[in-house]
Amino acid sequence: MEIKAEFVLEDEKEAIRTVYESIKEEEENKTKLEYKDKDRRFFVDVALKEDKLSVCISGDDIVKVRAAANTWLRLLKIAEEMIEVVGEHENPQCQILPNSK
């Protein structure tokens, strides 16, 4: 049986693109692991269309799909929270210089 969970986030185009950029590498890493892990029972597809970000998780094991959904929802939430934090503390006068600690 095929189980599918799809989450669609909608926000300003710039915010959604930032979230997408922050999570797309995770999708690429999961794809690379697919060839090494024959027991993997879920797949993730991330798509960006203007102001909408779609994360689709599918598989044949409901427990693994649920666990993957929890992980991806956490990643999305963290990315969104970081956008808010950076926006609140953005100050053009403060810059981090290279090699500064």
N, C-alpha and C positions, 0 to 999 in steps of 0.2 A: 504494500500500500504506500502511495506517495503522500507525504505530509508536506504542506507548504504554509509558510508564514511570511507575510509581506507587510513591511512598514514603510509608510510614505511620510516624509517630513517636508513641510512647506514653510518657507520663510523668505526674507529678502534674498535676492539673487546672490549678493556678495557673501552673506552669512552661510547660505547653503553650500556655496562653492568652497568656502573655508572648511566646513565640516567634511565635505567630500574629500578634499585634499588631505585632511588629517587621517581619514580612515581607509583610503584607497590602497595604501600599502599593505594593510592587514589582509585585504582581499587577495592581493597578489601573493602574499606569503602563504595563505591558505591554499591557493592554486598550486604552488610549488610543492607543498606538502602532500597534495593529493596523490602524486605519483609514488611517493615513498610509503604512504600509509594505506594499505589495502583494506583496512577495517574501517576506514572513514565512512560515515553513513550520512553525511550532510554536505550540502553545497551552498555557497553564498554568492549572490550576484548583486553588485552595487551599480546603480545607474543614476546619472545626473541629467535632468532636463530642465533647463532654465532655473526656476525657483523651487523645484521639487527634487528631492533625493529619495530614491527607492532602494530598500534593502530587502531582498528576497532570499529566504532560507528554505531549502527543501531537502528532503531525505526520506529514508524508509524506516527510520527509528525515531519514534516520537520523543524519547528521552533525550537523544542527542540533538534533535532539532530544537527542543525547548532549551537545552543548555546553551546551544549556539545563539538562540534568540536572546537569552539573558546577557550573554557576553556582548553581542553586537548592540543591544539597547544601552548597555553600560558605556560602550565606546562612544556611541552617539551622544549620550548625556554628558560625558566628560568633555567631548569636543565642544558642545554647545556652552557648557559652563566656562570653559577656558576663553571662548569668544567674549562672554560677558565680563570676565575678570580683566582681560586685556583691555577691553573697551572702557572699563571703569578707571583703570590706572594708566591709560595712555596719556603720555605727556611728551610733546615734541621736544621739550627742552632737556629731557633726560634721555641719554643714550648709553648703551652698553658698548664699550670700546672693545675691539679684538684684543685678546690676551689679557684682559682685565679680570681680576678675581674678586 
